[in-house]
Amino acid sequence: MFSTQFPVAALLAWCRTLRHSIGAGLNPIKVFKQQAKSGPSALREVAADVAKKLEGGDSLEDALEPYRNKFPPLFLELVGVGEQTGRLEDTFRELEEYFESSLSVQRNFRARMMYPTIQYVAAVLIIGALIWIMGFLAQSGKAITNDPTGLGFTGTTGAILFMGIGFGFLGAIIFGVNLARNNVKWRAKLEGKLLMVPVWGPAMLSFALQRFAVALRMCSEAGLRAEKTLQYCFRATCNSSFLSGEERAVAVVKKGREIGQALEASGAPFPDEFREMILMGEETGNMSEVMERLSLKYREEAERRLKTAAEMTGYCVYGMVAIAIIIAIFKIASIYLGALDDAAR
């Protein structure tokens, strides 16, 4: 909704077609021209532009760069790795699996957040209506109070103001999320800030670590230099808390030290377990296999933790709605009980 980023479903179909076409030995220019005609509708203009730039001698990574904000994290980084090493087929296979997982996560998250959102909207409408009704009754002398919430919202104006604030808060969240989706830098900042939020922090950390592990596996299999590998890996996290440590990590490997030591020096929030696994991969020479296991592990963790975060957020919404309604009920009840007590005296 309101997003200018390419749909994950379209990217999944794109990657699947590109993987099969490149694996069959077709020229990338021909493949993208074909995608411009019959590929996913959201990507046809991009495919046509990419084909034109490839014909002009640009690399695939450079041709896609102007659309960086429209692609999810990891896409351009892995495409760059695959192109430099001649392993685009493997790259699009990896991205296909990544987008399949992302699509599943998105659908589950939206399903879990749908009911809390509906409940929140209903609560704002109900309380707004209560403010208006009590104000109307107070004017006609049939109600003792015209402020059922005790917050100063009274009558028609108060009802409109209350609903404006309630829906404005929801709109601000939707706007912020979509802004982050449509801009890589904003998304990196948002995910970095969310690391400090209870429940949401572990989920964002797992997503960042999964992306790092996927990129490191691809780079290791491609045999890229350590400094170039770390540049791709840190950027793939799309998390400001990790990106801030890229320069320090690159400086360490340029001195001839191991990647595991570079991660420790980066200051990024890598868990001890993650660094230890990387050290083990370097010592045994099985970095690719180790990273494959880690990427699967953190993908499962990310999905599980995001589910927990969605559930907890839903409970918080339920709690906020319940508290607001209870306060309104007790406010009205206390006023009427006070009035009855005064009348009895």
Order of alpha helices (4+ residues) and beta strands (2+ residues): alpha-alpha-alpha-alpha-alpha-alpha-alpha-alpha-alpha-alpha-alpha-alpha-alpha-alpha-alpha
